[in-house]
């Protein structure tokens, strides 16, 4: 399998103690007009598959464990949760809800039950998303947790989201005010479920992919604009700038991100920068972390120099500000 061609499989890993400490140093290296450091909205998948239990069931049942339990089996992860708490206290990051797990449970179990060779091989390495041969069954490498092919399957997503939000609340001690769907795929019918569980803001891109109950990855494309309000009073927060150097090291992400921020500010909009964990991880390749944190520091410094009136805030804070302005 050409996993070396996939930046995630080559660089991403569960965040360790050093990853957290070095990221915090970078965020704290700049201050906004109010004296606050740069802050990351840490969109949190709260659970991982329990591979041993799934295998013991003959791949007939799905089981999960909280991500905090996963840390316990990894070296150099013993202080990660304490560092998260310190980061929240110092306004360096704010966890928000991303999903219960980042795998499409129904599709994954089906492939395991059918004896799909690459899926079983990945399972033996405690993995589900691999850069295997391209085929229709793995368009999103099974990461599309809230997608589905039938009405019956899509209806199960409400329980998954509710369980995930409960687990988030139990782990962090507060409910998540915002949510971002894995792969930007979710049913509008889930929004009342999210609202019932305290979610007021929906993070995403301009386009929401809404699953259609038909096999073969069929979607309605719904368009959203910054601050848009739905019938439930929830606001959509649209990502409009990007920092993803690990996915394409040759591209000038700093310059492009600054340009997009400039456009957002010109139109009196907030700049919401999209970035992913793999850009800051060094557990597999320390040079990945070192190179990208240097670029990130350069970006943050340029932002505060070019726009001294900048205010850094997390997605839930931005949502609260929009609510207040409305």
C-alpha positions as CSV (number, residue, x, y, z in Angstrom):
1,X,0.0,0.0,0.0
2,X,1.5,3.4,-1.0
3,X,1.0,4.9,2.5
4,X,4.1,7.0,1.9
5,X,2.0,9.0,-0.7
6,X,-0.5,10.0,2.1
7,X,0.7,13.0,4.2
8,X,-1.6,11.9,7.1
9,X,-0.2,8.3,7.2
10,X,3.4,9.7,6.9
11,X,3.1,12.5,9.5
12,X,0.0,12.4,11.7
13,X,-0.1,10.7,15.1
14,X,-1.7,11.1,18.4
15,X,-0.4,14.3,19.9
16,X,2.3,13.7,22.5
17,X,3.7,15.8,25.4
18,X,6.3,17.5,23.2
19,X,3.9,18.2,20.4
20,X,1.7,20.1,22.9
21,X,4.5,22.0,24.6
22,X,6.1,23.2,21.3
23,X,2.7,24.2,19.8
24,X,1.9,26.2,23.0
25,X,5.3,28.0,22.8
26,X,4.4,29.1,19.2
27,X,0.9,30.3,20.1
28,X,2.2,32.2,23.1
29,X,4.9,33.9,21.0
30,X,2.4,36.5,19.8
31,X,-0.3,38.7,21.5
32,X,-3.3,40.4,20.0
33,X,-4.5,44.0,20.9
34,X,-6.0,42.7,24.1
35,X,-2.9,40.9,25.2
36,X,-4.3,37.4,24.4
37,X,-2.1,34.8,22.7
38,X,-3.1,33.0,19.4
39,X,-5.7,30.3,20.2
40,X,-6.5,27.1,18.4
41,X,-10.0,25.6,18.4
42,X,-9.1,22.0,19.0
43,X,-11.9,20.1,17.3
44,X,-12.1,16.9,19.2
45,X,-12.9,13.3,18.2
46,X,-13.9,12.0,21.6
47,X,-13.5,8.2,20.9
48,X,-11.5,5.7,19.0
49,X,-12.5,2.1,18.0
50,X,-11.8,-0.6,20.5
51,X,-10.1,-3.0,18.1
52,X,-9.8,-5.9,20.5
53,X,-13.5,-6.0,21.3
54,X,-14.5,-5.5,17.7
55,X,-12.4,-8.5,16.7
56,X,-13.7,-10.6,19.5
57,X,-17.2,-10.0,18.2
58,X,-16.2,-11.4,14.8
59,X,-16.5,-7.9,13.4
60,X,-20.3,-8.0,14.1
61,X,-20.4,-5.3,16.6
62,X,-18.8,-1.9,17.0
63,X,-17.1,-0.8,20.3
64,X,-15.3,2.4,21.2
65,X,-13.1,3.8,24.0
66,X,-12.6,7.4,25.0
67,X,-9.6,9.0,23.4
68,X,-8.2,9.6,26.9
69,X,-7.9,5.8,27.3
70,X,-6.0,5.6,24.0
71,X,-3.3,7.9,25.4
72,X,-2.6,5.4,28.1
73,X,-1.2,2.9,25.6
74,X,1.2,5.4,23.9
75,X,4.6,6.4,25.1
76,X,5.2,10.1,25.9
77,X,1.5,10.8,26.3
78,X,1.2,10.8,30.1
79,X,0.9,14.6,30.4
80,X,-1.2,15.4,27.4
81,X,-4.5,15.8,29.3
82,X,-2.8,18.0,31.9
83,X,-1.3,20.1,29.1
84,X,-4.7,20.5,27.5
85,X,-6.1,21.8,30.8
86,X,-3.2,24.3,31.1
87,X,-3.7,25.3,27.5
88,X,-7.4,26.1,28.1
89,X,-6.5,28.1,31.3
90,X,-3.9,30.1,29.4
91,X,-6.3,30.7,26.4
92,X,-4.0,28.8,24.0
93,X,-6.7,26.3,22.8
94,X,-10.3,25.5,23.3
95,X,-11.7,22.0,22.7
96,X,-14.9,21.7,20.6
97,X,-16.9,18.7,19.3
98,X,-15.9,17.1,16.0
99,X,-17.6,13.7,16.4
100,X,-17.7,10.5,18.4
101,X,-15.3,8.7,16.1
102,X,-13.9,9.7,12.7
103,X,-14.8,6.4,11.0
104,X,-18.0,5.4,9.2
105,X,-18.9,2.5,11.5
106,X,-21.5,0.8,9.1
107,X,-19.2,0.8,6.1
108,X,-16.2,-0.2,8.0
109,X,-17.8,-3.2,9.7
110,X,-19.3,-4.3,6.3
111,X,-15.9,-4.3,4.7
112,X,-14.4,-6.3,7.6
113,X,-17.3,-8.8,7.5
114,X,-16.8,-9.2,3.8
115,X,-13.1,-10.0,4.3
116,X,-11.8,-7.0,2.4
117,X,-8.0,-7.7,2.3
118,X,-6.7,-4.1,2.7
119,X,-9.2,-3.3,5.4
120,X,-8.4,-6.4,7.4
121,X,-4.6,-5.8,7.1
122,X,-5.1,-2.2,8.4
123,X,-7.3,-3.5,11.2
124,X,-4.4,-5.8,12.4
125,X,-2.3,-2.6,12.8
126,X,-5.2,-0.9,14.7
127,X,-6.0,1.4,11.8
128,X,-9.0,2.0,9.6
129,X,-8.1,4.8,7.3
130,X,-5.3,3.8,4.9
131,X,-4.1,5.0,1.6
132,X,-5.1,1.8,-0.1
133,X,-6.0,1.1,-3.8
134,X,-8.7,3.5,-4.9
135,X,-12.1,2.0,-5.1
136,X,-15.7,3.2,-4.7
137,X,-16.0,1.8,-1.2
138,X,-13.3,4.1,0.2
139,X,-13.9,7.5,-1.4
140,X,-13.1,9.3,1.9
141,X,-11.0,6.4,3.3
142,X,-13.9,5.6,5.6
143,X,-13.4,8.9,7.5
144,X,-17.0,10.1,6.6
145,X,-18.5,9.2,9.9
146,X,-21.9,10.8,9.3
147,X,-22.5,9.7,5.8
148,X,-24.9,6.9,4.9
149,X,-26.6,5.0,2.0
150,X,-30.0,4.4,3.5
151,X,-32.6,6.3,5.6
152,X,-32.3,3.7,8.3
153,X,-28.5,4.1,8.5
154,X,-28.7,7.9,8.5
155,X,-31.2,7.8,11.4
156,X,-28.5,6.1,13.6
157,X,-26.3,9.1,13.3
158,X,-28.4,11.1,15.8
159,X,-27.6,8.6,18.6
160,X,-23.9,8.6,17.7
161,X,-23.8,12.4,17.8
162,X,-25.7,12.6,21.1
163,X,-23.4,9.9,22.7
164,X,-20.4,11.8,21.4
165,X,-21.6,15.1,22.9
166,X,-22.3,13.5,26.2
167,X,-18.8,12.0,26.3
168,X,-17.3,15.4,25.4
169,X,-19.1,17.0,28.3
170,X,-17.9,14.3,30.7
171,X,-14.3,14.6,29.6
172,X,-14.0,18.3,29.5
173,X,-16.5,19.4,32.1
174,X,-18.4,21.7,29.8
175,X,-20.7,21.2,26.7
176,X,-19.4,22.1,23.3
177,X,-21.0,25.2,21.8
178,X,-19.9,24.3,18.3
179,X,-19.5,21.3,16.0
180,X,-17.7,20.5,12.8
181,X,-18.7,17.4,10.9
182,X,-16.1,14.9,9.7
183,X,-15.4,15.5,6.0
184,X,-18.0,18.4,6.1
185,X,-20.7,15.7,5.6
186,X,-23.8,15.9,7.7
187,X,-27.6,15.8,7.4
188,X,-29.5,19.0,8.1
189,X,-31.8,16.8,10.1
190,X,-29.0,16.4,12.7
191,X,-29.0,20.2,13.5
192,X,-32.0,20.0,15.9
193,X,-30.2,17.1,17.7
194,X,-27.1,19.3,18.0
195,X,-29.2,22.3,19.2
196,X,-30.9,20.1,21.9
197,X,-27.4,19.3,23.1
198,X,-26.2,23.0,23.4
199,X,-24.5,23.3,20.0
200,X,-25.1,26.9,18.8
201,X,-22.5,27.1,16.0
202,X,-21.8,24.9,13.0
203,X,-18.2,25.1,11.7
204,X,-17.5,24.2,8.1
205,X,-16.7,25.2,4.6
206,X,-18.8,27.2,2.1
207,X,-20.4,23.9,1.0
208,X,-22.1,21.4,3.2
209,X,-22.4,17.9,1.7
210,X,-25.8,16.5,2.8
211,X,-26.1,12.7,2.3
212,X,-28.8,11.4,0.1
213,X,-30.2,8.0,1.1
214,X,-28.9,6.3,-2.1
215,X,-25.8,4.0,-2.4
216,X,-22.8,5.6,-4.1
217,X,-21.8,8.8,-2.3
218,X,-24.7,11.0,-3.4
219,X,-25.0,14.5,-1.9
220,X,-27.1,17.6,-1.9
221,X,-24.8,20.6,-1.9
222,X,-25.9,23.3,0.5
223,X,-24.1,26.7,0.5
224,X,-23.5,28.7,3.6
225,X,-22.1,32.2,4.3
226,X,-20.3,33.6,7.3
227,X,-22.6,34.1,10.2
228,X,-25.7,32.7,8.4
229,X,-28.5,31.8,10.8
230,X,-30.7,28.7,10.4
231,X,-34.3,28.2,11.7
232,X,-33.0,27.0,15.0
233,X,-30.9,30.1,15.6
234,X,-27.6,28.3,15.0
235,X,-25.0,30.2,13.1
236,X,-22.6,28.8,10.4
237,X,-19.0,29.7,10.8
238,X,-17.2,29.3,7.4
239,X,-13.5,28.7,7.1
240,X,-12.0,31.2,4.7
241,X,-8.2,30.9,5.1
242,X,-6.0,27.8,5.2
243,X,-2.7,26.6,6.7
244,X,-1.9,23.1,5.6
245,X,1.8,22.9,4.7
246,X,2.2,19.1,5.3
247,X,-0.3,18.4,2.5
248,X,1.8,20.4,0.0
249,X,5.2,21.6,1.3
250,X,6.0,23.3,-2.0
251,X,3.1,25.8,-1.7
252,X,3.5,29.2,0.0
253,X,0.9,28.7,2.7
254,X,1.9,31.8,4.7
255,X,1.5,34.2,1.8
256,X,-1.7,32.6,0.6
257,X,-3.2,32.6,4.1
258,X,-2.3,36.3,4.6
259,X,-3.9,37.1,1.3
260,X,-7.1,35.4,2.3
261,X,-7.1,37.1,5.7
262,X,-6.7,40.5,3.9
263,X,-9.7,39.7,1.7
264,X,-11.8,38.7,4.7
265,X,-10.9,41.9,6.6
266,X,-11.6,44.0,3.5
267,X,-15.2,42.7,3.5
268,X,-15.5,43.2,7.3
269,X,-15.6,39.5,8.0
270,X,-13.6,37.4,10.5
271,X,-10.8,35.3,9.2
272,X,-11.2,31.7,10.2
273,X,-8.0,29.7,9.5
274,X,-8.4,26.0,8.8
275,X,-5.5,23.8,9.9
276,X,-5.2,20.2,10.9
277,X,-3.3,18.3,13.5
278,X,-0.8,16.6,11.1
279,X,0.8,20.0,10.5
280,X,2.1,20.1,14.1
281,X,2.9,16.5,14.9
282,X,6.5,15.3,15.4
283,X,6.0,11.8,16.8
284,X,6.7,10.1,13.4
285,X,8.8,12.8,11.7
286,X,10.2,15.5,14.1
287,X,11.2,17.6,11.1
288,X,7.6,17.9,10.1
289,X,6.7,19.6,13.3
290,X,9.8,21.8,13.4
291,X,9.4,23.1,9.8
292,X,5.7,23.8,10.2
293,X,5.8,25.5,13.6
294,X,8.5,27.8,12.2
295,X,6.1,28.7,9.3
296,X,3.2,29.0,11.8
297,X,5.2,31.4,13.9
298,X,6.0,33.4,10.8
299,X,2.3,33.6,9.9
300,X,1.2,34.6,13.4
301,X,3.8,37.3,13.6
302,X,2.9,38.7,10.2
303,X,-0.8,38.8,11.2
304,X,-0.1,40.9,14.3
305,X,2.3,43.2,12.5
306,X,0.1,43.8,9.5
307,X,-3.2,44.1,11.5
308,X,-2.3,45.4,15.0
309,X,-6.1,45.5,15.8
310,X,-6.3,41.8,15.4
311,X,-8.2,39.9,18.1
312,X,-7.6,36.1,18.5
313,X,-10.6,34.0,19.5
314,X,-11.8,30.4,19.4
315,X,-14.8,29.3,17.3
316,X,-17.2,29.4,20.3
317,X,-16.1,32.9,21.2
318,X,-16.5,34.0,17.6
319,X,-20.0,32.5,17.6
320,X,-20.9,34.4,20.8
321,X,-19.7,37.6,19.3
322,X,-21.8,37.1,16.2
323,X,-24.8,36.3,18.4
324,X,-24.2,39.5,20.4
325,X,-23.9,41.6,17.3
326,X,-27.0,40.1,15.8
